[in-house]
Amino acid sequence: MVTIVIALILIAFFFKFGSSKNSSKEIALVSILGAVSAAARVPFAAIPGIQPSTYLITCSGYVFGPMTGFMVGLLTPLISNFFLGHGPWTPYQMFAWGLVGVSASYVRRLKPGKRGLMVFSFSWGYFYGVIMNLWFWASFIHPLTFTTFIISLSRSFWFDTLHAIGNITFIAVLGMKTVGIFERYKKRFRVEIMKQLSIRSSSS
């Protein structure tokens, strides 16, 4: 049941993004960020829990908004798992990382600064683990009770802790620099759109 709900949410976001009036540059931006995040994940696959993708998705959602953040999160495992292996866990990864991007865009409204982003990314190391444990718990654990779910969470605690530590480290070292780079691109993107609109209005 949970898998069906998650699949429907992912499909809804796909259709919403596809039906939106996105320019070719916006679509290209999402594609590039998703590909970069996926590529960054692959070399770290051998290190348990350490995933630079979470920090990149966080920065994407923080700067470019919830839809871009969700799509970058969605594309990250969809692309990288062609190298690391697809399976029934992939939709849960897509959903979890998509939520990272969405929530990062709303956290920005609180003006968290570097420390706030570090706390946010650290917390998502564990939230991501909770979502992924839903798949493991529903697929392999019997009976499905609150107690067995807590036991499932406890088994992934150290893995999730490494993920959280990795997240906070990437944000501390690269987070604000990445946000700055994305912000500069966003400003250039807006200027180009304004120029195109002014040209169209003057020619009409």
C-alpha positions in Angstrom: 0.0 0.0 0.0 2.8 2.4 0.9 4.6 1.6 -2.3 1.5 2.4 -4.3 1.0 5.7 -2.6 4.7 6.7 -3.2 4.5 5.6 -6.8 1.4 7.7 -7.4 3.1 10.8 -5.8 6.1 10.3 -8.1 3.9 10.0 -11.2 2.0 13.1 -10.1 5.2 15.2 -9.9 6.4 13.9 -13.2 3.1 14.9 -14.9 3.0 18.3 -13.1 6.6 19.1 -14.1 5.9 17.9 -17.7 2.7 19.9 -18.0 4.1 23.1 -16.5 5.2 25.9 -18.8 8.9 25.3 -18.2 11.4 26.8 -20.7 13.9 24.6 -22.3 16.6 26.1 -20.0 14.6 25.2 -16.9 14.2 21.6 -18.1 18.0 21.5 -19.0 18.8 22.9 -15.5 16.8 20.1 -13.8 18.4 17.5 -16.1 21.9 18.7 -15.5 21.5 19.0 -11.7 20.0 15.5 -11.6 22.8 14.1 -13.6 25.5 15.8 -11.5 23.9 14.6 -8.3 23.6 11.0 -9.7 27.2 11.1 -10.9 28.4 12.4 -7.5 26.7 9.5 -5.8 28.3 6.7 -7.7 32.0 7.1 -6.5 30.8 7.2 -2.9 28.7 4.0 -3.1 31.5 2.0 -1.5 31.5 4.2 1.6 28.4 3.3 3.8 26.1 6.3 4.3 28.3 9.0 2.8 26.3 10.5 -0.1 27.0 14.0 -1.5 23.8 13.8 -3.4 21.8 14.9 -0.4 23.7 18.1 -0.1 23.4 18.8 -3.8 19.6 18.2 -3.7 19.4 20.4 -0.6 21.1 23.3 -2.4 19.0 22.7 -5.6 15.7 23.0 -3.7 17.0 25.8 -1.5 17.8 28.0 -4.5 15.5 27.0 -7.3 12.4 26.0 -5.4 10.3 22.9 -4.5 9.6 21.6 -8.0 13.2 21.7 -9.1 14.3 20.3 -5.8 11.9 17.4 -6.0 12.8 16.6 -9.6 16.5 16.7 -8.9 15.9 14.4 -5.9 13.8 12.1 -8.1 16.3 11.9 -10.9 19.3 11.2 -8.6 18.5 7.5 -7.9 16.7 7.0 -11.1 19.9 7.7 -13.0 22.5 6.5 -10.6 20.8 3.2 -10.0 21.5 2.2 -13.6 25.1 1.9 -12.3 24.4 0.8 -8.7 21.3 -1.4 -9.3 17.6 -0.7 -9.6 15.1 -2.6 -7.4 12.0 -2.1 -5.3 13.9 0.4 -3.2 14.3 2.9 -6.0 10.9 4.6 -5.7 11.5 5.1 -2.0 14.9 6.7 -2.7 13.3 8.9 -5.3 10.6 9.9 -2.9 13.0 10.5 0.0 15.4 12.6 -1.9 12.5 14.4 -3.6 11.3 15.4 -0.1 14.8 16.7 0.7 14.6 19.1 -2.2 11.0 20.2 -1.4 11.6 20.8 2.3 14.9 22.7 1.6 12.9 25.2 -0.5 10.6 25.9 2.4 13.4 26.0 5.0 14.8 28.9 3.0 11.9 31.1 4.1 13.2 30.8 7.6 16.6 32.2 6.5 18.5 29.5 8.2 22.0 30.5 7.2 24.9 28.0 7.2 24.2 26.6 10.6 20.5 26.1 9.9 21.3 24.3 6.7 23.8 22.1 8.6 21.1 21.1 11.1 18.6 20.6 8.3 20.9 18.3 6.3 22.0 16.4 9.5 18.3 15.7 10.3 17.7 14.4 6.8 20.3 11.7 7.3 17.8 10.2 9.8 14.6 11.1 8.0 15.9 9.5 4.8 16.6 6.4 6.8 13.1 6.3 8.2 11.6 6.4 4.7 14.0 3.7 3.4 13.2 1.5 6.4 9.5 1.7 5.4 10.4 -0.3 2.3 12.6 -2.8 4.2 10.1 -3.2 7.0 7.1 -3.7 4.7 9.0 -6.1 2.4 10.9 -8.3 4.8 9.6 -8.0 8.3 6.8 -10.0 9.9 4.6 -9.2 11.7 4.2 -5.5 10.7 4.0 -3.8 14.1 5.4 -0.7 15.7 7.9 -2.7 17.6 9.3 -4.4 14.6 9.5 -1.1 12.8 11.6 0.4 15.7 13.8 -2.6 15.6 14.3 -2.1 11.9 15.2 1.5 12.5 17.7 0.6 15.2 19.5 -1.7 12.8 20.2 1.1 10.3 21.0 3.7 13.0 24.8 3.7 12.4 24.3 3.8 8.7 21.9 6.7 9.0 24.3 8.4 11.4 27.1 8.2 8.8 24.7 9.7 6.3 23.9 12.6 8.7 27.6 13.2 9.4 28.3 13.2 5.7 25.5 15.6 5.0 26.6 18.1 7.6 30.3 17.8 6.4 29.4 18.5 2.8 27.2 21.5 3.8 29.9 22.9 6.1 32.6 22.6 3.5 30.8 23.2 0.2 27.2 24.2 1.0 27.3 28.0 1.0 29.7 28.0 -2.0 27.3 25.8 -3.9 24.4 28.0 -2.9 26.3 31.1 -4.1 27.0 29.5 -7.5 23.4 28.5 -7.9 22.2 31.9 -6.9 24.4 33.6 -9.5 23.1 31.3 -12.2 19.5 32.0 -11.1 20.1 35.7 -11.4 21.6 35.3 -14.9 18.6 33.1 -15.8 16.1 35.7 -14.7 17.9 38.5 -16.6 17.8 36.4 -19.8 14.1 35.8 -19.4 13.4 39.5 -18.9 15.4 40.3 -22.0 13.4 37.7 -24.0 10.1 39.1 -22.7 11.1 42.7 -23.5 12.1 41.7 -27.1 8.8 39.9 -27.6 6.8 42.9 -26.2 8.7 45.4 -28.4 8.2 43.3 -31.6 4.5 42.7 -31.0 
